[in-house]
Amino acid sequence: MERKEKVANLVKELSAKFLEKENNNTSLITVTSASVSSDLKQATIFITVFPDNKEKEALEFAKRKRSDLRDELKKLLKIKVIPFLDVEIDNGEKNRQKIDELLRKY
């Protein structure tokens, strides 16, 4: 596995644990994937939120926690460069769920 993929997988796993621990339980935040730039300096964490009406709050919460999460990654990842983090809603996953829902109806 390529180093970039390994770092992305670790960022995904550690982000999921961190957000689960820090979340105030008004919504369920699931980390669906993470992507890392080729120089490992930037990472984007993709999340889904349940229920949907809490999505905006959860995204704002996750974005507020980025520096704390990065500090956590500094402690846990044994790499020189710790990526700067961004958080986005995983629209691909939302679309897949919508398609599944429509298929169940017909």
Biopython code that builds the backbone (N, CA, C, O; Angstrom):
import numpy as np
from Bio.PDB.StructureBuilder import StructureBuilder

atoms = [
    (1, "MET", "N", (0.849, -1.187, 0.000)),
    (1, "MET", "CA", (0.000, 0.000, 0.000)),
    (1, "MET", "C", (0.892, 1.247, 0.000)),
    (1, "MET", "O", (1.905, 1.299, 0.697)),
    (2, "GLU", "N", (0.508, 2.221, -0.772)),
    (2, "GLU", "CA", (1.247, 3.465, -0.883)),
    (2, "GLU", "C", (1.200, 4.254, 0.436)),
    (2, "GLU", "O", (0.211, 4.198, 1.166)),
    (3, "ARG", "N", (2.252, 4.967, 0.721)),
    (3, "ARG", "CA", (2.352, 5.720, 1.982)),
    (3, "ARG", "C", (1.177, 6.685, 2.153)),
    (3, "ARG", "O", (0.616, 6.802, 3.243)),
    (4, "LYS", "N", (0.812, 7.371, 1.074)),
    (4, "LYS", "CA", (-0.301, 8.324, 1.108)),
    (4, "LYS", "C", (-1.598, 7.636, 1.566)),
    (4, "LYS", "O", (-2.355, 8.184, 2.368)),
    (5, "GLU", "N", (-1.839, 6.418, 1.038)),
    (5, "GLU", "CA", (-3.039, 5.663, 1.424)),
    (5, "GLU", "C", (-2.991, 5.257, 2.887)),
    (5, "GLU", "O", (-4.003, 5.305, 3.587)),
    (6, "LYS", "N", (-1.804, 4.855, 3.348)),
    (6, "LYS", "CA", (-1.660, 4.462, 4.756)),
    (6, "LYS", "C", (-1.960, 5.645, 5.670)),
    (6, "LYS", "O", (-2.674, 5.504, 6.663)),
    (7, "VAL", "N", (-1.414, 6.807, 5.331)),
    (7, "VAL", "CA", (-1.650, 8.006, 6.136)),
    (7, "VAL", "C", (-3.138, 8.365, 6.099)),
    (7, "VAL", "O", (-3.714, 8.712, 7.130)),
    (8, "ALA", "N", (-3.760, 8.286, 4.930)),
    (8, "ALA", "CA", (-5.198, 8.590, 4.805)),
    (8, "ALA", "C", (-6.021, 7.649, 5.678)),
    (8, "ALA", "O", (-6.946, 8.090, 6.360)),
    (9, "ASN", "N", (-5.694, 6.354, 5.666)),
    (9, "ASN", "CA", (-6.424, 5.387, 6.490)),
    (9, "ASN", "C", (-6.255, 5.672, 7.975)),
    (9, "ASN", "O", (-7.214, 5.586, 8.743)),
    (10, "LEU", "N", (-5.028, 6.013, 8.379)),
    (10, "LEU", "CA", (-4.790, 6.345, 9.786)),
    (10, "LEU", "C", (-5.531, 7.614, 10.188)),
    (10, "LEU", "O", (-6.112, 7.681, 11.271)),
    (11, "VAL", "N", (-5.511, 8.617, 9.319)),
    (11, "VAL", "CA", (-6.239, 9.860, 9.601)),
    (11, "VAL", "C", (-7.733, 9.563, 9.750)),
    (11, "VAL", "O", (-8.392, 10.088, 10.647)),
    (12, "LYS", "N", (-8.254, 8.721, 8.868)),
    (12, "LYS", "CA", (-9.679, 8.353, 8.935)),
    (12, "LYS", "C", (-10.006, 7.674, 10.261)),
    (12, "LYS", "O", (-10.945, 8.073, 10.950)),
    (13, "GLU", "N", (-9.233, 6.648, 10.620)),
    (13, "GLU", "CA", (-9.492, 5.894, 11.860)),
    (13, "GLU", "C", (-9.367, 6.779, 13.091)),
    (13, "GLU", "O", (-10.238, 6.763, 13.961)),
    (14, "LEU", "N", (-8.292, 7.549, 13.167)),
    (14, "LEU", "CA", (-8.060, 8.385, 14.343)),
    (14, "LEU", "C", (-9.075, 9.524, 14.424)),
    (14, "LEU", "O", (-9.476, 9.917, 15.519)),
    (15, "SER", "N", (-9.488, 10.051, 13.286)),
    (15, "SER", "CA", (-10.510, 11.110, 13.261)),
    (15, "SER", "C", (-11.845, 10.568, 13.766)),
    (15, "SER", "O", (-12.549, 11.230, 14.528)),
    (16, "ALA", "N", (-12.180, 9.360, 13.331)),
    (16, "ALA", "CA", (-13.441, 8.748, 13.759)),
    (16, "ALA", "C", (-13.458, 8.568, 15.278)),
    (16, "ALA", "O", (-14.449, 8.889, 15.935)),
    (17, "LYS", "N", (-12.362, 8.056, 15.829)),
    (17, "LYS", "CA", (-12.287, 7.868, 17.291)),
    (17, "LYS", "C", (-12.364, 9.207, 18.014)),
    (17, "LYS", "O", (-13.067, 9.343, 19.015)),
    (18, "PHE", "N", (-11.634, 10.196, 17.497)),
    (18, "PHE", "CA", (-11.606, 11.518, 18.122)),
    (18, "PHE", "C", (-12.998, 12.151, 18.113)),
    (18, "PHE", "O", (-13.463, 12.631, 19.147)),
    (19, "LEU", "N", (-13.665, 12.157, 16.962)),
    (19, "LEU", "CA", (-14.984, 12.786, 16.863)),
    (19, "LEU", "C", (-16.023, 12.049, 17.707)),
    (19, "LEU", "O", (-16.929, 12.669, 18.263)),
    (20, "GLU", "N", (-15.889, 10.732, 17.799)),
    (20, "GLU", "CA", (-16.809, 9.960, 18.642)),
    (20, "GLU", "C", (-16.637, 10.367, 20.103)),
    (20, "GLU", "O", (-17.617, 10.517, 20.832)),
    (21, "LYS", "N", (-15.392, 10.544, 20.523)),
    (21, "LYS", "CA", (-15.087, 10.908, 21.903)),
    (21, "LYS", "C", (-15.526, 12.344, 22.207)),
    (21, "LYS", "O", (-16.040, 12.611, 23.294)),
    (22, "GLU", "N", (-15.332, 13.264, 21.270)),
    (22, "GLU", "CA", (-15.596, 14.688, 21.490)),
    (22, "GLU", "C", (-17.044, 15.101, 21.224)),
    (22, "GLU", "O", (-17.496, 16.138, 21.709)),
    (23, "ASN", "N", (-17.765, 14.295, 20.459)),
    (23, "ASN", "CA", (-19.125, 14.652, 20.044)),
    (23, "ASN", "C", (-20.047, 14.755, 21.252)),
    (23, "ASN", "O", (-19.928, 13.983, 22.204)),
    (24, "ASN", "N", (-20.968, 15.715, 21.205)),
    (24, "ASN", "CA", (-21.906, 15.906, 22.319)),
    (24, "ASN", "C", (-23.157, 15.043, 22.197)),
    (24, "ASN", "O", (-24.115, 15.226, 22.949)),
    (25, "ASN", "N", (-23.152, 14.114, 21.263)),
    (25, "ASN", "CA", (-24.217, 13.124, 21.097)),
    (25, "ASN", "C", (-25.575, 13.697, 20.700)),
    (25, "ASN", "O", (-26.599, 13.054, 20.930)),
    (26, "THR", "N", (-25.604, 14.893, 20.109)),
    (26, "THR", "CA", (-26.868, 15.372, 19.558)),
    (26, "THR", "C", (-27.045, 14.820, 18.149)),
    (26, "THR", "O", (-28.140, 14.867, 17.587)),
    (27, "SER", "N", (-25.951, 14.290, 17.578)),
    (27, "SER", "CA", (-26.013, 13.681, 16.256)),
    (27, "SER", "C", (-24.951, 12.592, 16.173)),
    (27, "SER", "O", (-24.034, 12.524, 16.992)),
    (28, "LEU", "N", (-25.099, 11.751, 15.172)),
    (28, "LEU", "CA", (-24.119, 10.697, 14.923)),
    (28, "LEU", "C", (-23.246, 11.158, 13.764)),
    (28, "LEU", "O", (-23.733, 11.356, 12.650)),
    (29, "ILE", "N", (-21.954, 11.328, 14.030)),
    (29, "ILE", "CA", (-20.997, 11.744, 12.996)),
    (29, "ILE", "C", (-20.174, 10.523, 12.619)),
    (29, "ILE", "O", (-19.511, 9.920, 13.463)),
    (30, "THR", "N", (-20.225, 10.165, 11.336)),
    (30, "THR", "CA", (-19.468, 9.022, 10.841)),
    (30, "THR", "C", (-18.413, 9.509, 9.854)),
    (30, "THR", "O", (-18.723, 10.222, 8.899)),
    (31, "VAL", "N", (-17.174, 9.121, 10.094)),
    (31, "VAL", "CA", (-16.105, 9.454, 9.152)),
    (31, "VAL", "C", (-16.127, 8.372, 8.075)),
    (31, "VAL", "O", (-15.855, 7.205, 8.357)),
    (32, "THR", "N", (-16.450, 8.761, 6.844)),
    (32, "THR", "CA", (-16.579, 7.779, 5.764)),
    (32, "THR", "C", (-15.271, 7.563, 5.020)),
    (32, "THR", "O", (-15.003, 6.464, 4.534)),
    (33, "SER", "N", (-14.450, 8.615, 4.929)),
    (33, "SER", "CA", (-13.155, 8.469, 4.252)),
    (33, "SER", "C", (-12.281, 9.678, 4.559)),
    (33, "SER", "O", (-12.719, 10.658, 5.161)),
    (34, "ALA", "N", (-11.035, 9.574, 4.124)),
    (34, "ALA", "CA", (-10.103, 10.696, 4.240)),
    (34, "ALA", "C", (-9.212, 10.667, 3.005)),
    (34, "ALA", "O", (-8.848, 9.600, 2.510)),
    (35, "SER", "N", (-8.872, 11.837, 2.525)),
    (35, "SER", "CA", (-7.922, 11.896, 1.419)),
    (35, "SER", "C", (-6.765, 12.792, 1.855)),
    (35, "SER", "O", (-6.948, 13.754, 2.601)),
    (36, "VAL", "N", (-5.580, 12.454, 1.374)),
    (36, "VAL", "CA", (-4.371, 13.176, 1.758)),
    (36, "VAL", "C", (-3.663, 13.621, 0.484)),
    (36, "VAL", "O", (-3.586, 12.868, -0.487)),
    (37, "SER", "N", (-3.149, 14.845, 0.494)),
    (37, "SER", "CA", (-2.412, 15.341, -0.668)),
    (37, "SER", "C", (-1.116, 14.553, -0.828)),
    (37, "SER", "O", (-0.644, 13.929, 0.122)),
    (38, "SER", "N", (-0.552, 14.582, -2.011)),
    (38, "SER", "CA", (0.645, 13.778, -2.295)),
    (38, "SER", "C", (1.842, 14.188, -1.436)),
    (38, "SER", "O", (2.719, 13.367, -1.168)),
    (39, "ASP", "N", (1.884, 15.460, -0.999)),
    (39, "ASP", "CA", (2.990, 15.885, -0.128)),
    (39, "ASP", "C", (2.664, 15.674, 1.362)),
    (39, "ASP", "O", (3.463, 16.029, 2.228)),
    (40, "LEU", "N", (1.500, 15.101, 1.653)),
    (40, "LEU", "CA", (1.019, 14.774, 3.008)),
    (40, "LEU", "C", (0.788, 16.016, 3.875)),
    (40, "LEU", "O", (0.688, 15.898, 5.096)),
    (41, "LYS", "N", (0.701, 17.193, 3.271)),
    (41, "LYS", "CA", (0.535, 18.418, 4.061)),
    (41, "LYS", "C", (-0.924, 18.805, 4.267)),
    (41, "LYS", "O", (-1.235, 19.592, 5.161)),
    (42, "GLN", "N", (-1.818, 18.262, 3.453)),
    (42, "GLN", "CA", (-3.245, 18.567, 3.552)),
    (42, "GLN", "C", (-4.029, 17.257, 3.597)),
    (42, "GLN", "O", (-3.700, 16.292, 2.907)),
    (43, "ALA", "N", (-5.073, 17.247, 4.425)),
    (43, "ALA", "CA", (-5.957, 16.081, 4.466)),
    (43, "ALA", "C", (-7.395, 16.580, 4.559)),
    (43, "ALA", "O", (-7.681, 17.573, 5.227)),
    (44, "THR", "N", (-8.282, 15.880, 3.885)),
    (44, "THR", "CA", (-9.708, 16.188, 3.975)),
    (44, "THR", "C", (-10.401, 14.973, 4.565)),
    (44, "THR", "O", (-10.226, 13.847, 4.098)),
    (45, "ILE", "N", (-11.184, 15.219, 5.589)),
    (45, "ILE", "CA", (-11.949, 14.164, 6.252)),
    (45, "ILE", "C", (-13.388, 14.308, 5.776)),
    (45, "ILE", "O", (-13.971, 15.389, 5.857)),
    (46, "PHE", "N", (-13.957, 13.215, 5.280)),
    (46, "PHE", "CA", (-15.336, 13.239, 4.795)),
    (46, "PHE", "C", (-16.232, 12.579, 5.829)),
    (46, "PHE", "O", (-15.944, 11.485, 6.314)),
    (47, "ILE", "N", (-17.341, 13.270, 6.163)),
    (47, "ILE", "CA", (-18.244, 12.755, 7.196)),
    (47, "ILE", "C", (-19.678, 12.687, 6.684)),
    (47, "ILE", "O", (-20.063, 13.389, 5.749)),
    (48, "THR", "N", (-20.454, 11.822, 7.326)),
    (48, "THR", "CA", (-21.906, 11.846, 7.164)),
    (48, "THR", "C", (-22.487, 12.093, 8.553)),
    (48, "THR", "O", (-21.863, 11.770, 9.564)),
    (49, "VAL", "N", (-23.677, 12.662, 8.591)),
    (49, "VAL", "CA", (-24.306, 13.038, 9.853)),
    (49, "VAL", "C", (-25.732, 12.510, 9.882)),
    (49, "VAL", "O", (-26.474, 12.615, 8.906)),
    (50, "PHE", "N", (-26.093, 11.942, 11.022)),
    (50, "PHE", "CA", (-27.469, 11.488, 11.225)),
    (50, "PHE", "C", (-27.955, 12.102, 12.527)),
    (50, "PHE", "O", (-27.234, 12.014, 13.520)),
    (51, "PRO", "N", (-29.106, 12.705, 12.588)),
    (51, "PRO", "CA", (-30.050, 12.951, 11.504)),
    (51, "PRO", "C", (-29.578, 14.091, 10.587)),
    (51, "PRO", "O", (-28.745, 14.911, 10.973)),
    (52, "ASP", "N", (-30.121, 14.122, 9.384)),
    (52, "ASP", "CA", (-29.726, 15.107, 8.370)),
    (52, "ASP", "C", (-29.858, 16.554, 8.847)),
    (52, "ASP", "O", (-29.050, 17.408, 8.481)),
    (53, "ASN", "N", (-30.879, 16.826, 9.665)),
    (53, "ASN", "CA", (-31.105, 18.218, 10.075)),
    (53, "ASN", "C", (-30.023, 18.735, 11.030)),
    (53, "ASN", "O", (-29.995, 19.928, 11.332)),
    (54, "LYS", "N", (-29.140, 17.866, 11.506)),
    (54, "LYS", "CA", (-28.029, 18.273, 12.382)),
    (54, "LYS", "C", (-26.716, 18.428, 11.604)),
    (54, "LYS", "O", (-25.663, 18.669, 12.194)),
    (55, "GLU", "N", (-26.790, 18.287, 10.281)),
    (55, "GLU", "CA", (-25.581, 18.274, 9.444)),
    (55, "GLU", "C", (-24.761, 19.557, 9.575)),
    (55, "GLU", "O", (-23.545, 19.501, 9.756)),
    (56, "LYS", "N", (-25.425, 20.714, 9.482)),
    (56, "LYS", "CA", (-24.715, 21.994, 9.532)),
    (56, "LYS", "C", (-23.997, 22.158, 10.875)),
    (56, "LYS", "O", (-22.827, 22.540, 10.908)),
    (57, "GLU", "N", (-24.695, 21.871, 11.984)),
    (57, "GLU", "CA", (-24.100, 21.982, 13.315)),
    (57, "GLU", "C", (-22.917, 21.027, 13.460)),
    (57, "GLU", "O", (-21.869, 21.406, 13.983)),
    (58, "ALA", "N", (-23.086, 19.807, 13.002)),
    (58, "ALA", "CA", (-22.032, 18.802, 13.142)),
    (58, "ALA", "C", (-20.797, 19.182, 12.320)),
    (58, "ALA", "O", (-19.667, 18.990, 12.768)),
    (59, "LEU", "N", (-21.018, 19.722, 11.119)),
    (59, "LEU", "CA", (-19.896, 20.143, 10.289)),
    (59, "LEU", "C", (-19.143, 21.301, 10.957)),
    (59, "LEU", "O", (-17.913, 21.320, 10.976)),
    (60, "GLU", "N", (-19.896, 22.266, 11.504)),
    (60, "GLU", "CA", (-19.265, 23.383, 12.212)),
    (60, "GLU", "C", (-18.478, 22.890, 13.425)),
    (60, "GLU", "O", (-17.369, 23.354, 13.686)),
    (61, "PHE", "N", (-19.064, 21.943, 14.164)),
    (61, "PHE", "CA", (-18.392, 21.350, 15.323)),
    (61, "PHE", "C", (-17.080, 20.686, 14.897)),
    (61, "PHE", "O", (-16.034, 20.919, 15.504)),
    (62, "ALA", "N", (-17.142, 19.860, 13.853)),
    (62, "ALA", "CA", (-15.953, 19.142, 13.382)),
    (62, "ALA", "C", (-14.881, 20.127, 12.911)),
    (62, "ALA", "O", (-13.694, 19.925, 13.165)),
    (63, "LYS", "N", (-15.297, 21.183, 12.230)),
    (63, "LYS", "CA", (-14.328, 22.191, 11.772)),
    (63, "LYS", "C", (-13.701, 22.929, 12.960)),
    (63, "LYS", "O", (-12.512, 23.247, 12.931)),
    (64, "ARG", "N", (-14.492, 23.202, 14.004)),
    (64, "ARG", "CA", (-13.952, 23.859, 15.201)),
    (64, "ARG", "C", (-12.914, 22.979, 15.892)),
    (64, "ARG", "O", (-11.966, 23.489, 16.490)),
    (65, "LYS", "N", (-13.087, 21.670, 15.811)),
    (65, "LYS", "CA", (-12.220, 20.719, 16.515)),
    (65, "LYS", "C", (-10.973, 20.338, 15.719)),
    (65, "LYS", "O", (-10.182, 19.516, 16.182)),
    (66, "ARG", "N", (-10.780, 20.917, 14.532)),
    (66, "ARG", "CA", (-9.647, 20.526, 13.678)),
    (66, "ARG", "C", (-8.294, 20.666, 14.364)),
    (66, "ARG", "O", (-7.458, 19.769, 14.253)),
    (67, "SER", "N", (-8.058, 21.766, 15.068)),
    (67, "SER", "CA", (-6.729, 21.937, 15.677)),
    (67, "SER", "C", (-6.523, 20.935, 16.815)),
    (67, "SER", "O", (-5.417, 20.425, 16.996)),
    (68, "ASP", "N", (-7.583, 20.649, 17.583)),
    (68, "ASP", "CA", (-7.476, 19.620, 18.631)),
    (68, "ASP", "C", (-7.198, 18.252, 18.011)),
    (68, "ASP", "O", (-6.385, 17.480, 18.519)),
    (69, "LEU", "N", (-7.878, 17.969, 16.921)),
    (69, "LEU", "CA", (-7.667, 16.697, 16.228)),
    (69, "LEU", "C", (-6.238, 16.617, 15.695)),
    (69, "LEU", "O", (-5.594, 15.573, 15.789)),
    (70, "ARG", "N", (-5.753, 17.707, 15.142)),
    (70, "ARG", "CA", (-4.374, 17.717, 14.619)),
    (70, "ARG", "C", (-3.374, 17.481, 15.750)),
    (70, "ARG", "O", (-2.389, 16.766, 15.568)),
    (71, "ASP", "N", (-3.623, 18.079, 16.918)),
    (71, "ASP", "CA", (-2.765, 17.831, 18.089)),
    (71, "ASP", "C", (-2.773, 16.360, 18.465)),
    (71, "ASP", "O", (-1.736, 15.785, 18.796)),
    (72, "GLU", "N", (-3.959, 15.755, 18.412)),
    (72, "GLU", "CA", (-4.086, 14.322, 18.711)),
    (72, "GLU", "C", (-3.295, 13.493, 17.692)),
    (72, "GLU", "O", (-2.610, 12.538, 18.059)),
    (73, "LEU", "N", (-3.395, 13.863, 16.420)),
    (73, "LEU", "CA", (-2.654, 13.149, 15.377)),
    (73, "LEU", "C", (-1.146, 13.278, 15.589)),
    (73, "LEU", "O", (-0.397, 12.333, 15.340)),
    (74, "LYS", "N", (-0.701, 14.459, 16.053)),
    (74, "LYS", "CA", (0.731, 14.664, 16.330)),
    (74, "LYS", "C", (1.220, 13.660, 17.360)),
    (74, "LYS", "O", (2.338, 13.155, 17.260)),
    (75, "LYS", "N", (0.378, 13.368, 18.355)),
    (75, "LYS", "CA", (0.760, 12.422, 19.406)),
    (75, "LYS", "C", (0.767, 10.985, 18.895)),
    (75, "LYS", "O", (1.616, 10.185, 19.289)),
    (76, "LEU", "N", (-0.179, 10.662, 18.019)),
    (76, "LEU", "CA", (-0.399, 9.256, 17.646)),
    (76, "LEU", "C", (0.284, 8.815, 16.358)),
    (76, "LEU", "O", (0.624, 7.642, 16.207)),
    (77, "LEU", "N", (0.488, 9.748, 15.428)),
    (77, "LEU", "CA", (1.114, 9.370, 14.157)),
    (77, "LEU", "C", (2.624, 9.528, 14.250)),
    (77, "LEU", "O", (3.126, 10.545, 14.729)),
    (78, "LYS", "N", (3.323, 8.538, 13.799)),
    (78, "LYS", "CA", (4.785, 8.572, 13.834)),
    (78, "LYS", "C", (5.332, 9.009, 12.475)),
    (78, "LYS", "O", (6.115, 8.301, 11.842)),
    (79, "ILE", "N", (4.896, 10.196, 12.049)),
    (79, "ILE", "CA", (5.394, 10.740, 10.781)),
    (79, "ILE", "C", (5.856, 12.170, 11.023)),
    (79, "ILE", "O", (5.425, 12.824, 11.972)),
    (80, "LYS", "N", (6.744, 12.644, 10.147)),
    (80, "LYS", "CA", (7.319, 13.993, 10.301)),
    (80, "LYS", "C", (6.290, 15.077, 10.057)),
    (80, "LYS", "O", (6.161, 16.006, 10.854)),
    (81, "VAL", "N", (5.558, 14.964, 8.961)),
    (81, "VAL", "CA", (4.609, 16.007, 8.568)),
    (81, "VAL", "C", (3.198, 15.576, 8.961)),
    (81, "VAL", "O", (2.695, 14.557, 8.489)),
    (82, "ILE", "N", (2.573, 16.360, 9.826)),
    (82, "ILE", "CA", (1.177, 16.101, 10.195)),
    (82, "ILE", "C", (0.324, 17.008, 9.311)),
    (82, "ILE", "O", (0.509, 18.225, 9.309)),
    (83, "PRO", "N", (-0.609, 16.421, 8.561)),
    (83, "PRO", "CA", (-1.382, 17.236, 7.616)),
    (83, "PRO", "C", (-2.297, 18.249, 8.308)),
    (83, "PRO", "O", (-2.801, 18.012, 9.405)),
    (84, "PHE", "N", (-2.494, 19.382, 7.632)),
    (84, "PHE", "CA", (-3.526, 20.320, 8.057)),
    (84, "PHE", "C", (-4.853, 19.743, 7.586)),
    (84, "PHE", "O", (-4.942, 19.185, 6.492)),
    (85, "LEU", "N", (-5.879, 19.880, 8.411)),
    (85, "LEU", "CA", (-7.125, 19.153, 8.175)),
    (85, "LEU", "C", (-8.249, 20.061, 7.703)),
    (85, "LEU", "O", (-8.354, 21.223, 8.095)),
    (86, "ASP", "N", (-9.084, 19.488, 6.848)),
    (86, "ASP", "CA", (-10.346, 20.107, 6.487)),
    (86, "ASP", "C", (-11.414, 19.036, 6.640)),
    (86, "ASP", "O", (-11.116, 17.843, 6.586)),
    (87, "VAL", "N", (-12.644, 19.457, 6.829)),
    (87, "VAL", "CA", (-13.753, 18.525, 6.999)),
    (87, "VAL", "C", (-14.838, 18.890, 6.005)),
    (87, "VAL", "O", (-15.180, 20.061, 5.842)),
    (88, "GLU", "N", (-15.379, 17.868, 5.336)),
    (88, "GLU", "CA", (-16.465, 18.095, 4.377)),
    (88, "GLU", "C", (-17.529, 17.024, 4.546)),
    (88, "GLU", "O", (-17.262, 15.930, 5.044)),
    (89, "ILE", "N", (-18.728, 17.360, 4.125)),
    (89, "ILE", "CA", (-19.815, 16.377, 4.104)),
    (89, "ILE", "C", (-19.571, 15.446, 2.922)),
    (89, "ILE", "O", (-19.236, 15.903, 1.829)),
    (90, "ASP", "N", (-19.734, 14.154, 3.135)),
    (90, "ASP", "CA", (-19.534, 13.163, 2.076)),
    (90, "ASP", "C", (-20.816, 13.059, 1.246)),
    (90, "ASP", "O", (-21.707, 12.265, 1.547)),
    (91, "ASN", "N", (-20.885, 13.881, 0.192)),
    (91, "ASN", "CA", (-22.087, 13.889, -0.654)),
    (91, "ASN", "C", (-22.230, 12.611, -1.461)),
    (91, "ASN", "O", (-23.348, 12.209, -1.785)),
    (92, "GLY", "N", (-21.125, 11.970, -1.789)),
    (92, "GLY", "CA", (-21.185, 10.695, -2.503)),
    (92, "GLY", "C", (-21.941, 9.654, -1.705)),
    (92, "GLY", "O", (-22.766, 8.918, -2.246)),
    (93, "GLU", "N", (-21.655, 9.598, -0.417)),
    (93, "GLU", "CA", (-22.352, 8.652, 0.463)),
    (93, "GLU", "C", (-23.821, 9.030, 0.594)),
    (93, "GLU", "O", (-24.687, 8.154, 0.594)),
    (94, "LYS", "N", (-24.116, 10.336, 0.707)),
    (94, "LYS", "CA", (-25.512, 10.777, 0.786)),
    (94, "LYS", "C", (-26.276, 10.366, -0.466)),
    (94, "LYS", "O", (-27.409, 9.893, -0.380)),
    (95, "ASN", "N", (-25.652, 10.547, -1.636)),
    (95, "ASN", "CA", (-26.298, 10.184, -2.898)),
    (95, "ASN", "C", (-26.530, 8.682, -2.983)),
    (95, "ASN", "O", (-27.574, 8.240, -3.461)),
    (96, "ARG", "N", (-25.555, 7.890, -2.520)),
    (96, "ARG", "CA", (-25.709, 6.438, -2.534)),
    (96, "ARG", "C", (-26.894, 6.018, -1.664)),
    (96, "ARG", "O", (-27.674, 5.149, -2.052)),
    (97, "GLN", "N", (-27.026, 6.629, -0.496)),
    (97, "GLN", "CA", (-28.137, 6.312, 0.397)),
    (97, "GLN", "C", (-29.473, 6.687, -0.228)),
    (97, "GLN", "O", (-30.455, 5.957, -0.093)),
    (98, "LYS", "N", (-29.508, 7.825, -0.910)),
    (98, "LYS", "CA", (-30.738, 8.274, -1.570)),
    (98, "LYS", "C", (-31.136, 7.281, -2.669)),
    (98, "LYS", "O", (-32.313, 6.953, -2.817)),
    (99, "ILE", "N", (-30.148, 6.804, -3.437)),
    (99, "ILE", "CA", (-30.407, 5.819, -4.495)),
    (99, "ILE", "C", (-30.931, 4.518, -3.886)),
    (99, "ILE", "O", (-31.896, 3.942, -4.387)),
    (100, "ASP", "N", (-30.295, 4.057, -2.808)),
    (100, "ASP", "CA", (-30.760, 2.848, -2.114)),
    (100, "ASP", "C", (-32.209, 2.992, -1.668)),
    (100, "ASP", "O", (-33.018, 2.076, -1.816)),
    (101, "GLU", "N", (-32.519, 4.166, -1.118)),
    (101, "GLU", "CA", (-33.883, 4.437, -0.646)),
    (101, "GLU", "C", (-34.876, 4.381, -1.802)),
    (101, "GLU", "O", (-35.947, 3.785, -1.685)),
    (102, "LEU", "N", (-34.509, 5.012, -2.925)),
    (102, "LEU", "CA", (-35.402, 5.002, -4.092)),
    (102, "LEU", "C", (-35.584, 3.581, -4.646)),
    (102, "LEU", "O", (-36.683, 3.199, -5.047)),
    (103, "LEU", "N", (-34.496, 2.810, -4.659)),
    (103, "LEU", "CA", (-34.583, 1.437, -5.176)),
    (103, "LEU", "C", (-35.479, 0.566, -4.298)),
    (103, "LEU", "O", (-36.180, -0.309, -4.806)),
    (104, "ARG", "N", (-35.460, 0.799, -2.987)),
    (104, "ARG", "CA", (-36.319, 0.022, -2.089)),
    (104, "ARG", "C", (-37.788, 0.294, -2.337)),
    (104, "ARG", "O", (-38.633, -0.581, -2.147)),
    (105, "LYS", "N", (-38.089, 1.520, -2.765)),
    (105, "LYS", "CA", (-39.484, 1.902, -3.002)),
    (105, "LYS", "C", (-40.078, 1.202, -4.222)),
    (105, "LYS", "O", (-41.288, 0.988, -4.296)),
    (106, "TYR", "N", (-39.198, 0.839, -5.198)),
    (106, "TYR", "CA", (-39.724, 0.298, -6.460)),
    (106, "TYR", "C", (-39.414, -1.141, -6.649)),
    (106, "TYR", "O", (-39.794, -1.726, -7.663)),
]
sb = StructureBuilder()
sb.init_structure("model")
sb.init_model(0)
sb.init_chain("A")
sb.init_seg("    ")
for serial, (resi, resn, name, xyz) in enumerate(atoms, 1):
    if name == "N":
        sb.init_residue(resn, " ", resi, " ")
    sb.init_atom(name, np.array(xyz, "f"), 0.0, 1.0, " ", f" {name:<3s}", serial, name[0])
structure = sb.get_structure()
